[in-house]
Amino acid sequence: MKKIEVKIPGKEYPIFLGEGIINRLVQFIKLYKLNQNIFIVVDRNILRSHAARVEDIIKRLNCKKFMHVYDASEANKSFFGAEKIYLDLINLGFTRDTLVIAIGGGITGDITGFVASTFMRGVKFIQVPTTLLSAVDSSVGGKTGFNFEETKNIVGTFYQPEFVLVDTAFLKTLPEDELICGTGEILKYAFLIDEEMFDSLHRDITKLITLNAGFVSKIIEKCVRFKGDVVAKDEKESGLRKILNLGHTFAHAFEVEQNYLLKHGQAVTVGIVCALELSLELGLINQNKYERFKSLPLLLKDKIEIKHCDINLVYETMKRDKKGSEDKIKFVLPADLGRLVVDVTAPEEKVKLAVQKGISNFIKQI
Ligand SMILES: NC(=O)c1ccc[n+]([C@@H]2O[C@H](COP(=O)([O-])OP(=O)(O)OC[C@H]3O[C@@H](n4cnc5c(N)ncnc54)[C@H](O)[C@@H]3O)[C@@H](O)[C@H]2O)c1
């Protein structure tokens, strides 16, 4: 088992990473003196595929405990999804001495983290990510929240967990399209980290989709170490942390425009291609770099499908994204591997052209 420390000033916490380590959850709860009343929010699909493992945890918890079964979808990552969790907490008499545990993917982790950060002005919280995407990204860094009206993640808080436990055994029941989603989010790190990460993913991307245990663990460790370091330097996203949003301004708008039929990790892949198109348009990268960089996300081209896309709606949705200000959309764009430019603004026609060129790779002709 690996232990990776996230050193946010005033809130340090470990990420435990290993196969089969869920059976150490209760031990870690005791070790970190978190043994209070326990409220678990578990993804319904986890309960279906890993019932024995979850039940074993519940059995071994020697305290007041409750399991809220959550249906993970972007539609249910909402005010109403959160309300149902608050109602269980309140009706069952949970109080300030509650430890909330999220067991599931990024959707479950985001909404549960939000509830934990606001219930009784904040109770302790543990993340147990069960998708590749949540293992490499969303479980670390403390962003919580839900979607409201037509905007992704528009309501949220920064709230760090007590610890994160990544048990890679959960990943074995993920359908292929969820492994593609996780891979999409991992591609972002190829541009954020360095040339070696880029080349390694280019060479071995299929090892992620086929869940090669050694490679998957190595990549999860690299991503969470990198993200942990960035968040430690800029927890509230006033500067450096913005680089983690590479491809995301486009991605969130695609998710909304496609009515969430395009999943987050797929949308991030398309968003990275659009970001590269815009980088080329604005002269941040030359044609050679553009061709080379684009070849990585396009390895997933046949696994992602957009049927039709309203570019004007994508543009209007991007304008509403919380990262913009004064009606200006702000982008994070690659200038090189390991070198990102943040807060880039661009003329509307160039943005729309980048969207059009980017999605053309994923539009399937019938
Ligand atoms: N907080 C952050 O910093 C951050 C970062 C990136 C993404 N996100 C958010 O994360 C969300 C996407 O997360 P996700 O891709 O994990 O999606 P998800 O939580 O919806 O999980 C994907 C699907 O897999 C199922 N599932 C989960 N674990 C499983 C397992 N082990 N076996 C079988 N099925 C399983 C779920 O029920 C769901 O149907 C988005 O809402 C995105 O906005 C947040």
The ligand as an SDF file (V2000), in Angstrom:
LIG
                    3D

 44 48  0  0  0  0  0  0  0  0999 V2000
  -14.3970   17.5680   -7.3760 N   0  0  0  0  0  0  0  0  0  0  0  0
  -13.5240   17.5730   -8.3630 C   0  0  0  0  0  0  0  0  0  0  0  0
  -12.3930   18.0820   -8.2450 O   0  0  0  0  0  0  0  0  0  0  0  0
  -13.8860   16.9090   -9.6640 C   0  0  0  0  0  0  0  0  0  0  0  0
  -12.8910   16.6520  -10.6220 C   0  0  0  0  0  0  0  0  0  0  0  0
  -13.2510   15.9760  -11.7820 C   0  0  0  0  0  0  0  0  0  0  0  0
  -14.5640   15.5660  -11.9770 C   0  0  0  0  0  0  0  0  0  0  0  0
  -15.5110   15.8540  -11.0400 N   0  0  0  0  0  0  0  0  0  0  0  0
  -16.8920   15.4060  -11.2080 C   0  0  0  0  0  0  0  0  0  0  0  0
  -16.8910   13.9960  -11.1910 O   0  0  0  0  0  0  0  0  0  0  0  0
  -18.0470   13.5440  -11.8940 C   0  0  0  0  0  0  0  0  0  0  0  0
  -17.6760   12.3640  -12.7530 C   0  0  0  0  0  0  0  0  0  0  0  0
  -17.2290   11.3220  -11.9330 O   0  0  0  0  0  0  0  0  0  0  0  0
  -17.2010    9.8130  -12.4360 P   0  0  0  0  0  0  0  0  0  0  0  0
  -16.6970    9.7510  -13.8110 O   0  0  0  0  0  0  0  0  0  0  0  0
  -16.5540    9.0320  -11.3750 O   0  0  0  0  0  0  0  0  0  0  0  0
  -18.7630    9.4880  -12.5710 O   0  0  0  0  0  0  0  0  0  0  0  0
  -19.8660    8.7500  -11.6450 P   0  0  0  0  0  0  0  0  0  0  0  0
  -19.7040    9.0640  -10.2300 O   0  0  0  0  0  0  0  0  0  0  0  0
  -21.1750    9.0110  -12.2750 O   0  0  0  0  0  0  0  0  0  0  0  0
  -19.5620    7.2140  -11.9030 O   0  0  0  0  0  0  0  0  0  0  0  0
  -19.7330    6.7220  -13.1940 C   0  0  0  0  0  0  0  0  0  0  0  0
  -20.6760    5.5220  -13.2500 C   0  0  0  0  0  0  0  0  0  0  0  0
  -19.9880    4.3860  -12.7210 O   0  0  0  0  0  0  0  0  0  0  0  0
  -20.7530    3.7700  -11.6870 C   0  0  0  0  0  0  0  0  0  0  0  0
  -19.7720    3.2010  -10.7770 N   0  0  0  0  0  0  0  0  0  0  0  0
  -19.0290    3.8300   -9.8330 C   0  0  0  0  0  0  0  0  0  0  0  0
  -18.1040    2.9930   -9.3450 N   0  0  0  0  0  0  0  0  0  0  0  0
  -18.2760    1.8000   -9.9560 C   0  0  0  0  0  0  0  0  0  0  0  0
  -17.6050    0.5560   -9.9000 C   0  0  0  0  0  0  0  0  0  0  0  0
  -16.5340    0.3870   -9.1380 N   0  0  0  0  0  0  0  0  0  0  0  0
  -18.0670   -0.4660  -10.6640 N   0  0  0  0  0  0  0  0  0  0  0  0
  -19.1330   -0.2910  -11.4970 C   0  0  0  0  0  0  0  0  0  0  0  0
  -19.7710    0.8870  -11.6360 N   0  0  0  0  0  0  0  0  0  0  0  0
  -19.3480    1.9270  -10.8710 C   0  0  0  0  0  0  0  0  0  0  0  0
  -21.6350    4.8520  -11.1660 C   0  0  0  0  0  0  0  0  0  0  0  0
  -22.7990    4.3510  -10.5600 O   0  0  0  0  0  0  0  0  0  0  0  0
  -21.9480    5.6480  -12.4320 C   0  0  0  0  0  0  0  0  0  0  0  0
  -22.9750    5.0150  -13.1490 O   0  0  0  0  0  0  0  0  0  0  0  0
  -18.5930   14.7170  -12.6740 C   0  0  0  0  0  0  0  0  0  0  0  0
  -19.7940   15.1720  -12.1080 O   0  0  0  0  0  0  0  0  0  0  0  0
  -17.5100   15.7620  -12.5390 C   0  0  0  0  0  0  0  0  0  0  0  0
  -18.0280   17.0680  -12.5530 O   0  0  0  0  0  0  0  0  0  0  0  0
  -15.1870   16.4970   -9.8910 C   0  0  0  0  0  0  0  0  0  0  0  0
  1  2  1  0
  2  3  2  0
  2  4  1  0
  4  5  1  0
  4 44  2  0
  5  6  2  0
  6  7  1  0
  7  8  2  0
  8  9  1  0
  8 44  1  0
  9 10  1  0
  9 42  1  0
 10 11  1  0
 11 12  1  0
 11 40  1  0
 12 13  1  0
 13 14  1  0
 14 15  2  0
 14 16  1  0
 14 17  1  0
 17 18  1  0
 18 19  2  0
 18 20  1  0
 18 21  1  0
 21 22  1  0
 22 23  1  0
 23 24  1  0
 23 38  1  0
 24 25  1  0
 25 26  1  0
 25 36  1  0
 26 27  1  0
 26 35  1  0
 27 28  2  0
 28 29  1  0
 29 30  1  0
 29 35  2  0
 30 31  1  0
 30 32  2  0
 32 33  1  0
 33 34  2  0
 34 35  1  0
 36 37  1  0
 36 38  1  0
 38 39  1  0
 40 41  1  0
 40 42  1  0
 42 43  1  0
M  CHG  2   8   1  16  -1
M  END
$$$$
